[in-house]
Amino acid sequence: MSTTSPLPLTPRAESTPTETNQGGTGAAFESSGISLVAFVTALATSLIVFGVQIAVFLLLRNKLARIFKPKTYLVPERERTNPPPATPWNLLFTLMKFDDREIIKKCGLDAYFFLRYLQTLLVIFVPIALIVIPVLVPLNYVGGLGQSVLDDVINKDNVTRIPSGLDTLAWGNVSPKNQSRRWVHLVLAILVIVWVCGVFFAELRVYVKIRQDYLTSAEHRLRASANTVLVSSVPEKWLTEDALRGLFDVFPGGIRNVWLTRDFSKLLEKIHKRDAVHKQLEAAESDLIRETKRRHLKHRAAEEKRNRRASRAKAETKQERAEREKKEDEDALRRAEGPGGLSTGVQDVPHDVSAAVEETNDKFDETDLTDIQEGEVETTPNKKGEIGGFAKVGQGISLGLKKAVGGAGQGIRGGAKAVGGGLEGTGGFELIDGGNRPPSRPATRGSDRVRKVQIADEPKTSFASETPLHTPEGRHAHSPSNSSFKRDGGYAGNTTRKADNIDGMLVKEKTKWYQFWKPPTGSYASPIPQGFEGDEFPWKDNKAKPFWKKLFSSGGDDENSVQYPPSSNFSYSDNEGKIEEQAEWEKWLKPGDRPHHRLPLFEWTPSWFPAFPLIHEKVDTIYWCRTELARLNLEIEEDQEHPERYPIMNSAFIQFNNQVAAHMACQSVTHHVPKRMAPRMVEISPNDVIWDNMAIRWWDEWARCAAVFLFVIGMIILWTFPVAFTASLSQIDALILKYPWLDFLQRNKAVHDVIKAIAGVLPAVVLAILLALVPIILGLLAEFQGSKTGSQKSEVVQVYYFVFLFTQVFLVVSIATGLLQTLAEISGDVTQTPQILARNLPKGANYFFTYMILQALSTSSGHLLQIGTLFVWFILARILDNTARAKWKRNTELPDVTWGSYFPVYTNFACIALIYSVVAPLISIFAIITFSLFWVANRYNMLYVNRFRTDTGGVLYPRAINQTFVGLYVMELCLIGLFFLAEDETGANVCFPQAIVMIVVLGLTALFQLLLNNSFGPLLRYLPITFEDEAVLRDEAFERAQQKRLGLLGDEDDEATALMSGLSTTKSRPSTDIELDNLPRRGASGGSKLGKLKHAGTWAMHGGKKVRAATFGKASDNVRTAALYRKQRRQKDLEAQRAIGDALYGGYHDEIEDLTLEERDTLVRKAFQHYALRARRPTVWIPRDDIGVSDDEIRRTMEFSDNIWISNEGTALDSKVRVVYGRNPPDFSETDLINL
């Protein structure tokens, strides 16, 4: 049944051998026989667009550095690239010779593998074009059915289309009497398949090698993401520190940190609402101050005009006005960059790493941190507003510099003390280290540990890492024979079950003959985790909720049960007139001129929903936002101090001491029940975690996956109709034949040619607009599905988007109106699939010629010109960016790439090109042009424009290769059908042998892909153990170089470190805990040149931290030296930026390599806390003016509540009442930028 508008060319119902329209086919079918003139017209249009965009790009790229080359100065030094050459040819040469390792270093693995994917496609299609085209094009054309390349030829007698135009060079032009030529098609098709499979095999080998090199590099191994694992679906009885440590300490190196997750859904809702209210208040205050300033300037102009009239003076000239505006602008910039300004409700924010470490150290000295179990209250006195490790500071107004009045909170300093993962101290991700346990609990492997003082780089180790692996004790530490082995500060075996009670490990209950679901009597009992105490778990609420309450609850206790103190000193509803008496704004504005808005009827109403008079209440925006922001700030900070109000969730972050242990933990079968403690993910960056999804239950996630799958299927079906309609727009001649009233379009030849030219471009343009919404929708669906990280979200989007694109851009456009009928035919008889595809797909080649060349020329040049960015900067930004924060974010945030929706576009191009590589060989030329232009455009943007904050580690590349196999399969199916349909002049099928051979090749291709994935599968994500020893040696060399670069090591210290590191691995170690104070003695004991023969495996066992031996005792100087180093680099960066002239804030650094060990450990311990606990009170950053309105607003906010942080430091208004800023926002912290 026909479903859309593309129509058959003939009114006849019967078909002929050259007429394959069965009930309507697609617009791509209608493109068959496209003349060379029409194709050249479409090509010329694309070339004009390409030329104009490239010319504008070359003209502007050296003038607008912020848009076209921000990575030359507005990023940390490690990511910076040298400014590109001024001339186009030198620029192209520079792009081509850029080293691959530099691209990985500056852009990450995702960017590199995307460029490599385009390069791989060029490697595939260049040989195909050089071999297939010279053979098949003459073979198809010579002696073929049609010989007219320039014009369409139609048999007027039977209205049968003879192959013409570019179709004369394709499969369908072979005459029935020349069907023996099909053997050449078969041989070349097999060569193409073998070549593609060989390239993919080589690429996966290279991918594995590059990924392994990157993951085992010293720079990457410094990050917490390298050795941190997210474990989901943890059974309830295993949700304890002792249980998780006792379970995972079987892996080498032991466990460094454990964070248990809590369901902070309610708290996250408050934080999201606070962010929206804060943004609204900031905009309203800025609008009030700017409008007041406008009225002031208007009043001043009127006053000056009256004074000139009274004194009969001349009017102000344009030059005088320009000089005055220039002076006012200079004064505004001076106020923004200089000291001064007011702040109230200040919350202390560590603006750099040194401040964060110093603050943490001060707090650590004042508090004795112990584990706080659920229901307990920490007795350490805390000042109001303390949040975790970063305390709230002083209330009140500070002139110029903020005064830190608040006290110290619960701090964490590296590993200098055993830090308790107390509920009130860390909450959402419970930071758990060993500590003193209540005496009522039995001795377990976690509870009987002795608290020891450790330095940050030497974390507390569990039993598996306390003995070197190369010693007998280490090799058999977990064997049954050593299960009762005990050492100082350590233990062995499971201490919950005793060896003298072996009968307790057996199931004694008699199994009845009909109880088939139970194991036989005498089976081993289910394993008991460490610290197990019957049915009582430290995190379990004994008053369990009924199932239906759990089903509909989103976490957290009932809000009504929490009583919060008053958040403000009075209510605006009662004192509105009194509190605003003699306000500065009243001198220039009426109350009705203040910002107002209407409130939604329900809290769940989306912000974009319109409000209507008489239905929605109208309120003063500033008064309402102050009230809400004060309330939310107070409630959030109160909830952050009491995370025990929120239920524990069944997932945990586990940080290992060794990278190889994390990868081993992910590959091992962890739990004895299916789907428990799974999935496990490694290489998780704290910045990449989607905290909103951490509270989703496993069964909820499964239900969401099913719902999203069905939604995407429905989306694909519904999108078919508009996509098919756009495809029909290209068939102007077919529409004229179908609708006689359109005949006027072909009466005038010039008009007809113009219409045909537009019809050649319009479908691709409309299709691109329709497809632009899809990635956004799929991204929301992937997040709704329950993706825990941005990387996982990208993988989900990649799968769905490729299926969507391949269906809509290829299948629908090729089959179009016959799509549903085709699906019905295929579902009725699957064996007819090759014939159905063979009848429809080959005719669409010409459509994709035009589509690919248009995309290649217009999209590649559009990537370089960045039309969207120019539109945002010069149009939208002037309209929307009215606050200092909005302008600061616009200037300092660089564009990013969503890889999940980026890869499938080019994968789809590759599949289309492969499908037609034998049927229509010319497509290889267009594929080469397409991928070459995209390679150049994307390479430029990734080196000079885009910055990548998170990285999936290149895991999208293997999936893109697997998705490209779809192109091979469809090509093989199409060729099978074409061989079966091929007939000679007598109507007999003469290509049956070729079809059988192609069926065999199809099966071999599927087998090859299966074997390929089975062989490379484990290596695509995880590291083998063979790399660990070499990686540790690289760690040593790198850390020694870093210590020397930071000024922490001299030449003599460097030599001593190398010697001690070598000697420390050759001498046998006693069976004692690895403590840092033992390292110098072990390193100094004995001396031999044999120490240079390092046993790398020993070092791998102990985390590769021996460099600390030579710098022991310098820990107090490390932070200061590193801070001085960063300060010098920051000054250098600022000078370079001023030389370029357009950047204000590129001076912050986020290289983890520049941090000392103490700093890294402190930041890591905070990084995996739940975002809901780390969220700080935002600053209402308003512009500072010269008439006192801004200062007055700050004072009145302070009088209203102490729970609002408002400041006008670093901002001003220029002569045109535009907001300018001269520094980072007051709540900006450099520590937030460090990628851990």
KAHUTA-V390665 format. One record per helix or strand of 2 or more residues. SS is the DSSP state (@ for helix, = for strand). FROM is the first residue (numbers start at 0). LEN is the number of residues. If there is no record, write none. Layout:
BEGIN
SS_FROM_LEN, SS_FROM_LEN
END
This chain:
BEGIN
@_26_4, @_35_25, @_64_4, @_69_3, @_76_3, @_87_10, @_99_8, @_108_33, =_152_3, =_159_3, @_164_5, @_170_3, @_175_40, @_217_4, @_223_3, =_227_4, @_235_3, @_240_8, =_254_8, @_264_47, @_317_20, =_341_3, @_352_14, =_397_2, @_462_4, @_471_4, @_479_3, @_498_7, @_546_6, @_558_3, @_571_8, @_583_4, @_590_3, =_595_3, =_617_3, @_620_21, @_642_3, =_647_9, @_658_9, =_679_3, @_685_3, @_690_3, @_697_31, @_731_7, @_739_7, @_748_37, @_789_39, @_829_11, @_841_24, @_866_14, @_883_9, @_898_17, @_922_22, @_954_27, @_991_29, @_1024_21, @_1050_14, @_1075_9, @_1088_4, @_1095_6, @_1105_4, @_1114_26, @_1151_3, @_1156_11, @_1170_4, =_1178_3, @_1188_12, =_1204_3, =_1210_3, =_1218_3, @_1229_4
END
